[in-house]
Amino acid sequence: MDFSSLETWGYLAVAFFSFGGSFFIVAAAGVFSYLGHMNLTLALIVASLANFMGDNFLFYLARYHKKEVMPYFKKHRRYLAMATVIMRRYGRYAVFVQKFIYGVKTLVPLVMGMSKYPFTRFVFYNFFASILFVCVIGIGAYFASDTVIMLFEKIKKHPWIAPLFLGAIVALILYVAKRSIKKTPSNV
């Protein structure tokens, strides 16, 4: 194995950042696969496994090390409350939904771990949710690579577009997430 190549470090980066649930690294893996720098199937497998292990680790931490974890959430009570609402309203679907909501995707496994939600059930749903999340983001980025590359070319010419574009995406995601939480009837 050649540790000086972009491909090798790319897979390691995919594994590391997917453990934390990164949207962007999975999308980047899709684009790099489109450009021929990575194997799409291998990148998606690595990302799925790392994402799966990351959420299971968070669930485990919250379940068995609650006292050590709680001090880190004093500043994030609002997100913790939002994650609790998502878990109560969506039940098992929260494992799937949380993967796509920036800002709460780390908290939902923690909230579920703190609750009486069964660990084996979480692992079961998390396995399929990780695959779904990685495939939607990675394959979507793969097929949208021409558009992504065109956007990066425009951003090179006009650097002020990047923060505006990213801010709009984050605002849209938060808006949709908050509206869906308010409108969805409770199905605990």
N, C-alpha and C positions, 0 to 999 in steps of 0.2 A: 504494500500500500504506500503510495506516494503522498507524504504529508505536506508537500509544498504546492499541491495543486488546488485550484479554486474549487473543484468538484469535491475533493475530500473535506475541505474546510466548510464547504457549503452544506454537506450532509450533517456535519457536526453542529453547525449553526442551526440547522433545521431542528435537530434533536434537542439542543439546549433551549432554544426559544419556544419551541412547541411544548416543552415541559411546562412552561409558564403560560401557554395558551395564546401565543401571538398570532394575530390575523396576518400581519405583514410578512412574517417569514414564510408562512405557507403560500401566500400570494407570490412572494418573490421566488419561491421554489417552482411555482407554476410558470412564471415568466422565464426563469433560467432554463427550465426544461424545454420550453418553446424555442429558446435560442440554441439549444443543443448542449448546454453546459452541465445539465443534470439529467438523470433518468426520472421521468415523471412518476412511474410506478414505485420505484425505490424511495423517492422523496416523500410520496404520500404515505407509504408504509412507515417510514421513519417518523414522520410527523404524527401519524395516528397513534403509534405506540407511545411516543413521548407525551403526547397530549393526554392519552389514557392514563399513563403512570402519574402524570402531574396532578390531575384531578383526584385520583385515588389517594395520592400522598396528602393532599389538602384535607380530604375527608378524614383520613386516618389521624392527621394532626389534631383536627377539631374534636374528634371522638375521644382520643386517648390522651391528649395533651391540652385540654381546654384552658386550664389555668395559665399556661405559658403563652397561648395564642391570643387570648382576649385583650391584653394590654395594647396590642398593636392596632386594635380597632376602635379605640376611643375617639380618634379623629374622623373615623369613617362610619359613624352611626347611621347616617342617612343612607349610604349604600348598603349597609347591613340590613336596615329596615326594608329597602327595596328588594334585596335578595330574599328576605323572609316572605314578603308578599308574593314574589314570583314562585317560591317553593309552595306556599299554601294554595295559591290559585291554580297552578299548573300541575301540581303533584309530580308524578313521574316524568311528565313532559318538561319539567323544569330542568332536568339533566340535559335535554336537547336544546331548549330555548336559551339557557344561560351561556352556551358556547358562542352565541352570536351577538350578545349584548356587551359591548365594551363598558368596562367599569364595574360590572357585577359578576362577570364570568369566573372570577377568582373567589368571590364571596359565597356563591350558591353552594359549592361543595363544602365550604366551611360551615355554613348554616345547616345544611343537611347533616353534616357530621355531628353538630351540636344537638340536633334533634334526635328523635328516636327512630329515624329512617334506617332501615336495615342495610348494613354494609354490603351484603351479597347482592341485594337488589340494586343498590347504587352502582356497583361494579358491573353488573349485567347491562344496565341501561347506558352507563358511561362508555362501555366498549363500543356500542353501536353509535352513540352520539359523537364520539371522537372520530369514527370513520366518516360519518355524515358531514361533520364540520370540516374536516380536512379535505374531503372530496369536493364539497360545494365551493370552498374558497380556492383550493389548488387547481381544480379543473376549470373553474370559472376564470381564474387568472390566466391559465394556459390558453383558453380560447379567446380571451380578451387581450392577449399580449400585444397585438398590433396597436390597439387603442392605447394601452399603457405606454408602449414605446413612443407613440406619437405625443402623448401627454408629457412625457419626460423631455422630449425635444422642445416642446413649447415652453416648458418650465425653464429649460436652459436659456432660452431667449428672454423670458420674462419671469425672473425669480420671485416676484411678488405674488404670483399665482398660487404657489405651493401652500403658504399658510392660509390663504383664503379658501382654497379647495379643501384642505384637511379640516379646517374649522367648520366648513359647510357639511362635510361628511359626518363629523362627530355630532354636530347639532342635529342633523337629520336622524341619526341613530338614536340619540337620546330622546328626541321628540317622538319617534315611532314607539320606542320602548315605554315611555311614560303614558302615551295614549293607549297602548295595548294593555297595560296594567290596569288603568282606570276603567276600561270598557269591558274587560273579561269578567264574567260572573265567576264566583268562587265555586270550585269543584273539588274541594278537599277530600 
